[in-house]
Amino acid sequence: MYMKFIISGKNIDITEGLKSAIEDKIGKLEKYFTPDTEVHVTLSVEKERQKIEVTIPVKGTVIRSEQVSNDMYVSIDLVEEIIERQLKKYKNKLIEKQQNKDYFRQEFIEKDYVDEEEIQIVRSKKFDIKPMYAEDACIQMELTGHGFFVFVNAETGQVNVVYKRKGNTYGLIEPEY
Protein backbone atom coordinates (compact mmCIF):
# COMPACT_ATOMS: atom_id res chain seq x y z
CA MET A 1 0.00 0.00 0.00
CA TYR A 2 1.61 3.22 -1.18
CA MET A 3 -0.94 5.71 0.03
CA LYS A 4 -0.82 6.92 3.62
CA PHE A 5 -4.27 6.68 5.17
CA ILE A 6 -5.19 8.93 8.08
CA ILE A 7 -8.54 7.60 9.27
CA SER A 8 -10.67 9.16 12.00
CA GLY A 9 -14.22 8.71 13.19
CA LYS A 10 -17.03 10.71 14.78
CA ASN A 11 -19.65 8.67 16.64
CA ILE A 12 -18.23 5.48 15.11
CA ASP A 13 -15.54 2.94 16.00
CA ILE A 14 -13.10 2.36 13.16
CA THR A 15 -13.22 -1.43 13.03
CA GLU A 16 -10.66 -3.54 11.19
CA GLY A 17 -13.39 -4.31 8.63
CA LEU A 18 -14.01 -0.62 7.92
CA LYS A 19 -10.29 0.14 7.84
CA SER A 20 -9.73 -2.73 5.42
CA ALA A 21 -12.65 -1.65 3.19
CA ILE A 22 -11.31 1.92 3.06
CA GLU A 23 -7.76 0.83 2.24
CA ASP A 24 -8.95 -1.69 -0.39
CA LYS A 25 -11.48 0.55 -2.12
CA ILE A 26 -9.78 3.95 -1.89
CA GLY A 27 -6.41 2.24 -2.33
CA LYS A 28 -7.50 1.65 -5.95
CA LEU A 29 -6.80 5.36 -6.47
CA GLU A 30 -3.08 4.79 -5.87
CA LYS A 31 -2.70 4.15 -9.61
CA TYR A 32 -3.16 7.91 -10.05
CA PHE A 33 -0.91 9.23 -7.29
CA THR A 34 2.74 9.04 -6.44
CA PRO A 35 3.77 6.93 -3.41
CA ASP A 36 3.32 8.44 0.05
CA THR A 37 0.29 10.52 -0.98
CA GLU A 38 -1.76 11.25 2.14
CA VAL A 39 -5.46 10.40 2.17
CA HIS A 40 -7.49 11.90 5.00
CA VAL A 41 -10.64 9.88 5.70
CA THR A 42 -13.29 10.83 8.24
CA LEU A 43 -16.22 8.54 8.96
CA SER A 44 -19.22 9.85 10.87
CA VAL A 45 -22.62 8.57 11.88
CA GLU A 46 -25.60 10.78 12.58
CA LYS A 47 -28.88 8.88 12.99
CA GLU A 48 -29.25 6.88 9.74
CA ARG A 49 -26.63 8.94 7.91
CA GLN A 50 -23.38 7.02 7.36
CA LYS A 51 -20.98 9.63 5.98
CA ILE A 52 -17.45 9.37 4.62
CA GLU A 53 -15.31 12.40 3.79
CA VAL A 54 -12.12 11.88 1.80
CA THR A 55 -9.57 14.65 1.26
CA ILE A 56 -6.37 14.23 -0.75
CA PRO A 57 -4.18 17.32 -0.59
CA VAL A 58 -1.87 17.91 -3.54
CA LYS A 59 0.15 21.11 -3.78
CA GLY A 60 -2.18 24.06 -4.35
CA THR A 61 -5.27 21.84 -4.75
CA VAL A 62 -7.46 19.61 -2.64
CA ILE A 63 -9.25 16.62 -4.13
CA ARG A 64 -12.28 16.01 -1.95
CA SER A 65 -15.55 14.13 -1.84
CA GLU A 66 -18.08 13.23 0.77
CA GLN A 67 -20.81 10.65 0.41
CA VAL A 68 -23.73 9.73 2.63
CA SER A 69 -25.90 6.62 2.63
CA ASN A 70 -27.51 4.39 5.22
CA ASP A 71 -24.62 1.88 4.91
CA MET A 72 -21.00 2.92 5.47
CA TYR A 73 -19.70 0.32 3.00
CA VAL A 74 -21.95 1.80 0.28
CA SER A 75 -20.67 5.29 1.16
CA ILE A 76 -17.07 4.02 0.82
CA ASP A 77 -17.82 2.57 -2.63
CA LEU A 78 -19.52 5.78 -3.78
CA VAL A 79 -16.73 8.09 -2.61
CA GLU A 80 -14.05 6.15 -4.52
CA GLU A 81 -16.09 6.30 -7.75
CA ILE A 82 -16.66 10.05 -7.40
CA ILE A 83 -12.98 10.83 -6.78
CA GLU A 84 -11.93 8.69 -9.74
CA ARG A 85 -14.43 10.53 -11.94
CA GLN A 86 -13.15 13.91 -10.66
CA LEU A 87 -9.55 12.94 -11.41
CA LYS A 88 -10.36 11.91 -14.97
CA LYS A 89 -12.57 14.92 -15.62
CA TYR A 90 -10.13 17.52 -14.30
CA LYS A 91 -6.88 15.77 -15.23
CA ASN A 92 -5.68 18.46 -17.62
CA LYS A 93 -6.48 21.25 -15.16
CA LEU A 94 -4.64 19.41 -12.36
CA ILE A 95 -1.56 18.68 -14.47
CA GLU A 96 -1.46 22.10 -16.19
CA LYS A 97 -0.35 23.57 -12.90
CA GLN A 98 3.24 22.45 -13.39
CA GLN A 99 3.86 22.10 -9.67
CA ASN A 100 1.27 19.32 -9.46
CA LYS A 101 3.07 16.95 -11.86
CA ASP A 102 5.15 15.57 -9.00
CA TYR A 103 2.02 14.31 -7.21
CA PHE A 104 0.64 12.11 -9.98
CA ARG A 105 1.94 8.94 -11.59
CA GLN A 106 3.38 9.28 -15.11
CA GLU A 107 0.84 6.78 -16.53
CA PHE A 108 -2.04 9.00 -15.32
CA ILE A 109 -0.41 12.14 -16.74
CA GLU A 110 0.15 10.54 -20.15
CA LYS A 111 -3.24 8.85 -20.53
CA ASP A 112 -6.11 10.62 -22.29
CA TYR A 113 -9.57 10.13 -20.88
CA VAL A 114 -12.51 10.15 -23.28
CA ASP A 115 -15.16 11.62 -20.99
CA GLU A 116 -13.26 14.83 -20.34
CA GLU A 117 -15.50 17.86 -20.39
CA GLU A 118 -13.86 21.24 -20.56
CA ILE A 119 -15.11 23.69 -17.98
CA GLN A 120 -16.85 26.47 -19.83
CA ILE A 121 -18.06 29.66 -18.24
CA VAL A 122 -21.12 30.43 -20.31
CA ARG A 123 -22.45 33.43 -18.44
CA SER A 124 -20.95 36.33 -16.60
CA LYS A 125 -22.79 38.75 -14.32
CA LYS A 126 -21.88 42.09 -12.81
CA PHE A 127 -23.91 43.59 -10.04
CA ASP A 128 -23.79 46.39 -7.53
CA ILE A 129 -22.48 44.97 -4.28
CA LYS A 130 -23.73 46.71 -1.14
CA PRO A 131 -22.65 46.24 2.46
CA MET A 132 -25.17 44.20 4.46
CA TYR A 133 -25.36 41.79 7.36
CA ALA A 134 -25.20 38.05 6.73
CA GLU A 135 -28.84 37.57 7.78
CA ASP A 136 -29.94 40.18 5.22
CA ALA A 137 -27.83 38.47 2.56
CA CYS A 138 -29.71 35.21 3.31
CA ILE A 139 -33.00 37.00 2.76
CA GLN A 140 -31.71 38.45 -0.53
CA MET A 141 -30.57 34.99 -1.59
CA GLU A 142 -34.03 33.58 -0.88
CA LEU A 143 -35.64 36.43 -2.84
CA THR A 144 -33.43 35.76 -5.89
CA GLY A 145 -34.05 32.00 -5.71
CA HIS A 146 -30.35 31.15 -5.88
CA GLY A 147 -28.40 28.72 -3.70
CA PHE A 148 -25.78 31.33 -2.78
CA PHE A 149 -25.36 35.11 -2.51
CA VAL A 150 -22.21 37.26 -2.67
CA PHE A 151 -22.14 40.42 -0.53
CA VAL A 152 -19.89 42.82 1.36
CA ASN A 153 -20.20 42.06 5.07
CA ALA A 154 -21.24 45.28 6.85
CA GLU A 155 -19.39 44.14 9.99
CA THR A 156 -16.03 43.32 8.39
CA GLY A 157 -16.04 45.17 5.05
CA GLN A 158 -14.96 41.92 3.34
CA VAL A 159 -16.60 40.04 0.49
CA ASN A 160 -18.51 37.04 1.90
CA VAL A 161 -20.82 34.38 0.50
CA VAL A 162 -23.90 32.91 2.14
CA TYR A 163 -25.22 29.61 0.85
CA LYS A 164 -28.16 27.32 1.43
CA ARG A 165 -27.44 24.05 3.24
CA LYS A 166 -29.49 20.91 3.69
CA GLY A 167 -32.23 21.12 6.31
CA ASN A 168 -33.08 24.78 5.59
CA THR A 169 -29.92 26.08 7.24
CA TYR A 170 -27.38 28.55 5.89
CA GLY A 171 -23.62 28.72 5.64
CA LEU A 172 -21.28 31.71 5.55
CA ILE A 173 -17.95 31.77 3.71
CA GLU A 174 -15.46 34.39 4.84
CA PRO A 175 -11.94 34.98 3.52
CA GLU A 176 -9.01 34.09 5.75
CA TYR A 177 -5.85 36.08 5.27
SULCOR-V394992 format. One record per residue. N is the residue number from 1. PHI is phi as a letter, one per 30 degrees, with the letter a starting at -180 (* if undefined). Layout:
n->N phi->PHI
n->N phi->PHI
This chain:
n->1 phi->*
n->2 phi->d
n->3 phi->d
n->4 phi->c
n->5 phi->c
n->6 phi->c
n->7 phi->c
n->8 phi->b
n->9 phi->b
n->10 phi->b
n->11 phi->i
n->12 phi->a
n->13 phi->d
n->14 phi->d
n->15 phi->d
n->16 phi->e
n->17 phi->d
n->18 phi->d
n->19 phi->e
n->20 phi->d
n->21 phi->d
n->22 phi->d
n->23 phi->d
n->24 phi->d
n->25 phi->d
n->26 phi->d
n->27 phi->d
n->28 phi->d
n->29 phi->d
n->30 phi->d
n->31 phi->d
n->32 phi->c
n->33 phi->c
n->34 phi->d
n->35 phi->e
n->36 phi->i
n->37 phi->d
n->38 phi->d
n->39 phi->b
n->40 phi->c
n->41 phi->b
n->42 phi->b
n->43 phi->c
n->44 phi->b
n->45 phi->b
n->46 phi->b
n->47 phi->h
n->48 phi->d
n->49 phi->d
n->50 phi->c
n->51 phi->c
n->52 phi->b
n->53 phi->c
n->54 phi->b
n->55 phi->b
n->56 phi->b
n->57 phi->d
n->58 phi->b
n->59 phi->e
n->60 phi->i
n->61 phi->b
n->62 phi->b
n->63 phi->c
n->64 phi->b
n->65 phi->a
n->66 phi->b
n->67 phi->b
n->68 phi->b
n->69 phi->a
n->70 phi->c
n->71 phi->b
n->72 phi->e
n->73 phi->d
n->74 phi->d
n->75 phi->e
n->76 phi->d
n->77 phi->d
n->78 phi->d
n->79 phi->d
n->80 phi->d
n->81 phi->d
n->82 phi->d
n->83 phi->d
n->84 phi->d
n->85 phi->d
n->86 phi->d
n->87 phi->e
n->88 phi->d
n->89 phi->d
n->90 phi->c
n->91 phi->e
n->92 phi->d
n->93 phi->d
n->94 phi->d
n->95 phi->d
n->96 phi->e
n->97 phi->d
n->98 phi->e
n->99 phi->d
n->100 phi->d
n->101 phi->e
n->102 phi->d
n->103 phi->c
n->104 phi->c
n->105 phi->d
n->106 phi->e
n->107 phi->d
n->108 phi->d
n->109 phi->d
n->110 phi->d
n->111 phi->d
n->112 phi->c
n->113 phi->c
n->114 phi->d
n->115 phi->d
n->116 phi->d
n->117 phi->c
n->118 phi->d
n->119 phi->d
n->120 phi->b
n->121 phi->d
n->122 phi->c
n->123 phi->b
n->124 phi->b
n->125 phi->b
n->126 phi->b
n->127 phi->a
n->128 phi->d
n->129 phi->c
n->130 phi->c
n->131 phi->d
n->132 phi->a
n->133 phi->d
n->134 phi->e
n->135 phi->d
n->136 phi->d
n->137 phi->d
n->138 phi->d
n->139 phi->d
n->140 phi->e
n->141 phi->e
n->142 phi->d
n->143 phi->d
n->144 phi->d
n->145 phi->i
n->146 phi->c
n->147 phi->c
n->148 phi->a
n->149 phi->a
n->150 phi->c
n->151 phi->a
n->152 phi->c
n->153 phi->d
n->154 phi->d
n->155 phi->d
n->156 phi->c
n->157 phi->i
n->158 phi->c
n->159 phi->d
n->160 phi->b
n->161 phi->b
n->162 phi->c
n->163 phi->b
n->164 phi->d
n->165 phi->c
n->166 phi->d
n->167 phi->i
n->168 phi->h
n->169 phi->c
n->170 phi->b
n->171 phi->b
n->172 phi->b
n->173 phi->c
n->174 phi->b
n->175 phi->d
n->176 phi->b
n->177 phi->c
